[in-house]
Amino acid sequence: MAKANVLVVEDDAIQAEATRQILEKAGYDVVCVKDGFSAIKQVKTNKPDIILLDVVLPGLDGYEICRWLKLEEATKGIPVIMLTVKKELSDKISGLQIGADDYLPKPYNELELNARIYASLRTKALQDELKSKNTQLEELLARVEYMAITDVLTGLYNRRRLHIVLAKEFERSKRYASPFALILMDLDHFKNINDTYGHLAGDMVLQDVAKIILKNIREIDTAARYGGEEFTVLLPNTKKEDAVHLAERIRRSIESHKFPDMQNIAITVSIGISGVPDEDIDTEDKLIRCADIALYKSKQDGRNRTVVAEGKSLVEI
């Protein structure tokens, strides 16, 4: 175990010096103070690894200091061994109840004092290690959860997560009779990009398109990579005509974007939109299918345009 810093809070100068000698002999760095206020000041400026705390002190007594230490976030983890001439069981219980880690009556044996300090420091080290491992586990679980719902290439939600969000938002729209729109977009002639410039260049295009989409949507909206070169945006509390304005803004942004090393090829996107309220759309599946029909119509009509699908008809914008 690494060399530890011990703070001794003892108003008896002879007892404090005797304790210092015992601890320094055992290889500890020792600081002694004689009252509660000095102890708190020392802890704030140079946090020790462990505190030996006399119960009877001028000003703040040991119980009050221990209570303060255990209430403060920065100091609650420091082991505290209370030292006292009081040998009643009730005194020991009082100290332990306010958070002391151990309780050692005076006069104490040198070997027992060192053993108690070693045990407290070992317990603290194990607690710190467990806390660190728990933090690592939480980070790992968060990473696994992130990977389970995120498209690795673009950083957008993946298709699985999209359907979960879609189900919730569609149900909310039905419950509160609020408008809800879905945008489905597909990059035009994306295969040509991969064939001409390679898949790495194609990946960079997808990443840039994802950034353009994110730049144009609101915090309450949800963007996802739906498939290879397909993207979807869910728009809560949004009428279809407002979805068209957003879709057109995204379409124009992609059309005018300068993709690196691709000056000789036009990169555009075809867009389909569906939304509710619509008497012929009563499930999220129908909402997606309508947007897909609109997207197909957009491709069929020449690409690089936005089409809205109603339940029974298509209207080109």
N, C-alpha and C positions, 0 to 999 in steps of 0.2 A: 504493500500500500504506500502511496506517495506521502511525502512529509506533509503533515497537516498543521494548520494554524489553529491554535486553541486560545480562546478568550476566557480568562479567569476573572469573574466578578466577585470580589471578596474584600470586605472592609477591614478585616484583621490583617495588618501588614505582615505579621509573623507567619500567619497561616498562608497568606498569599505567596510569600517568598518560599515557604516550604513546598507548596504545590508547584511553583515554577521550577524548582530544582528537580522535583520528581519527573515532571513532564519533559524538561530539557534533556534530562538523563535518558529518557525513553525516545528522544529524537524529534520531539515536537517543537515548533516555533510557538512561543508563548507571549501573550500580551496580558498584563494585569491592570484592572481598573478597580476603584474602590466604592463606586456608587452607581445607582441605576441610570442616572442621566448620562454619566460618562460612558456607560455600557452601550446605551442607545446610540450615542454619537459615534463610538468606535465601530459599531455594527454598520452604520450608514456609510462610513468612510472607507472601511476595510473589512468586508464581510468575512468572518471566520468560518472554519470548517465545522467547529463544534464549540459549545459554550458550557463552561462550568459555572453555575449560578448559585451563589449563596442566597438563602431565603431571607435572612434578616440583614437588611441594608438600610442606610440612611436615605431619606427621601422615598423614592419608589422601592418597594420591597421586591423580592425575587418573584413572587406570584404575579405582580403587576407587570414586571418586565417580560416574563414568560408569556403572559397573555398578549402583550403588545407584539412580541415576536411572532406568535402563531397566527395573529390576525393579519399581519402584513404579508402581501404576496411575495415580496422579495426575500423575506426572512423566515417564512413559515417552515421551510424545509431544513433549516439548520438544527441539528440535534442539540437538545438542551438537557444537561444532567444537573439536577438540583442538589446542592450540598447544604446540609443543615444539622444542627445539634438536636433539632426536634426529632424525636423517635417514635412519636405516636402514629398509629396506623392512619388516623384521620388526616394528619399532616401530609403523609405520603399520598393518600388518595386525592387530596386537594391539588397537589402538584401535578399528578398524572392527569387529573380531570381537565386542567386548563391547558394541557398539551405538552407537558414535560415528557421527554423520552425515557428518562431514568431518574432514580432518586437514591442518593447515597448519603447515609448518616455519617456525621463526624463523631469521633476521629475515624478516618478511613485508612485502610491498609494500602500501601503503595502498589502491591500486585493487583489488588482488587480494583483500584482506581484505573490503572492502565488497562485492565481487562474490560472494564465498563466502557472506557473511551474507545478501545479497539472495536468492541461489539457494536457500539452506536455508529461509528464511522463505517464499519462493514455493512451494517443495515442500510445506511444512507447511500452507500455506493451501489448496493443491489437495487435499491429503489430508483436511483438515478438511471441505472442500466435498464431497468424494466420500463421506466418512463420513456427512455430513448427508443427502445424497441417498439413500444406502443405507438410512438410518434412515427417511426419508420413504417409500421404496419398500416397506420391510418393513411400515410402518404401513398403507400403501395395500393391500398384499396381504392383511394381516390383516383389514382392513375388508371387502375383497371376499370373503374366505373367510367372514367373519361373516355378510355379507348373503346368501351362497349357501346358508347352512344355517339362517337365522333368519327367523322371521315378523316383518316390520318393525313391524306394529301392536302385537303383544303382547310381543315380546321372547323368546317361546318358540321352540323348534326348529320348523322347518317340516316339511311332509310328507316331503319328500325326505330330510332328515336323519333323521327318525323311522324310515323304512324301513331306512336304513343301520344305525342303532343296534339296531333290532328284529332284523335278521338276525344281528348279532353276539351279542346277548343270548340269542336263541333257540338258537343253536348252542352257546353256553356252557352253557345249561340242559340240553341234550341230552348234552353231553360229561360233565358232572359230575352228571347226574341230580338237578339241583336244581329246586325249584319256581320257576315264573315266571308272572306274571299280567299281564293287559292290561286297562286300563279305557278304555272309549270312552264319551264323554258328549256330549250335544247339548242346547243351551239350548232350552227349551220356548217355542213361539210367538214366536220371535225376530223374525219378519217383522212382527209387530204392534208391536214396539218401534221398529223402523225406520220403519214407516208412521206411528206416532203421534208419536214424538219426533224423528225424523230420523236420518240415517245417522251423524252426528257423535255423537249420544247413544248409538247402537248400538255405535259403536267404543269409547266409554268403558266400556260394559258389558263388552265383550270384554276390555278391558284389566284391569278389576277382577276378572273371573273368572280370568284368567291369574294375577293376584297371589294370589288365594285358593288356587288349585291349588299354586302354588310354596310358599306358606306352610305347606302341609300335607304335602308330600312330603319324602322323605329326599334326601341328596346323591347317593346311588347311583341314584335313580329318574330317569326321563326324561319330561319333559312337553313336549307339542307341540300346536300348533294344526293339526288334521287337515284342516279344511275351513272354510267360512264361519263357522258357529257350533259346530263340532265340535272337541272336544279329546280328546287321548289321553295316557294315562300308562302307562309301562312300569315294571313292578315286579320287579326281579330278586330271587331268593331269597325269594319271597313266595307263600304259599298263597292259594288263592281266597278262603277265609274271612277271611284277614287283609286281602285286597284289598277285600272288602266293607266292613270296618270303616273303611278309609280313604275309600272312595267315599261312604259314608254321612256321614262327617265333612265331606267337601267339599260334598256335596249340602245338608246342613243349613246350612253356612256361607254358601252362595250364597242359600239360601231366606231366611235371616235378615239378609243383608247389606243395608245401607241405600244403595242406588244414588242418586247425586245427582239431584234433580229428577224422581224417578220413584216418588213415594210412592203413586200411585194404580194402580200395575200390579205384579203379582206376577211376580218373575223366579225361575224354577226350572229344574232341569236333570234330564234323564232319563239313566240310566246303564246301560250293559251291560258285563258282565265275562266274560272267558274266561281259561283258564289251563291250564298243564301241571304235573304229568303228567296226561295224558288219552290213552288208547289211540287215540282217534279224531282227535287233533290231532297231526299229524306235520310240519307246515310252519307257518311264520309266517303264510302267507296264510290257512290254515284258522283260525288263532288270531284273526286280525282278523275273519274272516267270522262266527265264533261270537260274538264280542263284538258285532258288528253285528246279529246275530239277536237277541241279548239286549236290545240297545238298542231294536230295533223292538218287541219284546214289552213293554218298559217304556213306550213311547209308547202302544201299543195298550191297555195296562191302565190308562191314566189319567194317565201322565206323573208327573214328580217322584218317581221311585222308582228302586231299583237291582234289576237282574235279572242272574242268573248263568246262563251257557250252558254246559252239558256237551256232550260230543261227540254224544250221542244224545237228549238231553232238555233242557228248560228248567226251572229251579227259581226261582220268584219269592221274593225275600227280603222 
